[in-house]
Amino acid sequence: MFSFEHMIDKCHCVDCCENDDLVALVKRIRLLSKITWNQILSSSRHKLGCEKIARDSINEKIPTKLHGQEGINFLSLRFNGMKPMIGFREDRIFHIIWIDFDFKVYKHE
């Protein structure tokens, strides 16, 4: 299950995406919705899998609702090639915070 509840309406949100990115995002969410978190976690980080993103490598403002919640691990899931959507997992829900269509949300290695 996916949520946009914590997305900040600024420059890395769905409103700023090109149409091809929006289509790819919806298709990826649909595909990921069909598999389990165990399958996602065991997949390659650049395919269906995810990678952990260090909080201090995030270049964007952390949503106010998440301040003081240092235990939250930010994760990156790929869509439209290597473009990441970044958020956090809460039980079965992945909360998408940023759509990193220009690779500027966090320091990429």
C-alpha positions in Angstrom: 0.0 0.0 0.0 1.3 3.5 -0.8 0.5 6.9 0.7 1.2 10.5 -0.3 0.1 11.8 3.1 3.5 13.2 4.0 4.5 14.5 0.6 5.6 18.2 0.6 3.9 20.1 -2.1 7.0 21.9 -3.5 9.5 20.9 -6.1 9.7 17.1 -5.7 6.1 16.2 -5.6 3.7 14.7 -8.1 2.6 18.1 -9.3 6.1 18.8 -10.6 6.6 15.5 -12.5 6.5 15.2 -16.3 3.7 13.1 -17.6 6.0 10.2 -18.5 7.3 10.1 -14.9 3.7 10.1 -13.6 2.7 7.2 -15.8 5.9 5.3 -14.8 5.2 6.1 -11.1 1.7 4.7 -11.2 2.8 1.6 -13.1 5.6 1.0 -10.6 3.3 1.4 -7.7 0.9 -1.0 -9.2 3.7 -3.6 -9.8 5.1 -3.2 -6.3 1.6 -3.5 -4.8 1.4 -7.0 -6.2 4.5 -8.3 -4.3 5.3 -8.6 -0.6 7.8 -6.4 1.3 10.0 -9.5 1.7 10.2 -9.7 -2.1 11.0 -6.0 -2.4 13.6 -6.2 0.3 15.3 -9.2 -1.4 15.3 -7.6 -4.9 18.1 -5.6 -6.4 18.0 -2.0 -5.2 18.0 -0.8 -8.8 15.2 -3.0 -9.9 12.2 -3.9 -7.8 14.1 -3.5 -4.5 14.9 -0.6 -2.3 17.9 1.0 -0.6 18.2 2.7 2.7 18.9 6.5 2.4 20.8 8.1 5.3 18.8 11.0 6.8 21.9 13.3 6.6 22.2 12.7 2.9 18.7 14.1 2.2 18.9 17.6 0.6 15.2 18.5 1.1 13.3 19.6 4.2 12.1 16.7 6.3 8.3 16.9 6.8 7.4 18.5 10.1 5.4 15.5 11.2 8.5 13.4 11.1 10.7 15.7 13.3 11.8 13.9 16.4 11.3 10.5 14.8 14.9 9.6 14.2 14.1 5.9 14.1 12.4 6.3 10.7 14.5 4.8 7.9 14.2 6.5 4.5 14.0 4.2 1.6 14.3 4.7 -2.1 12.3 2.7 -4.6 12.9 3.1 -8.3 10.5 4.0 -11.1 11.1 5.2 -14.7 14.5 3.7 -15.0 16.7 4.7 -12.1 14.6 7.6 -10.8 13.8 7.1 -7.1 10.7 7.8 -5.0 11.8 8.3 -1.5 9.8 7.7 1.6 9.5 5.5 4.6 7.8 2.2 5.4 5.3 2.0 8.2 4.1 -1.6 8.5 2.6 -2.4 5.1 2.4 1.2 4.0 5.1 3.0 2.0 4.8 6.8 2.5 6.1 8.6 -0.5 7.6 11.9 0.5 9.7 12.9 -2.6 9.7 12.0 -6.3 13.4 12.4 -7.2 12.9 13.0 -11.0 16.1 15.1 -11.2 18.3 13.2 -8.7 18.7 16.1 -6.3 16.7 14.9 -3.3 19.7 13.0 -1.8 23.4 12.5 -2.5 23.6 9.7 -5.0 26.7 7.5 -5.0 
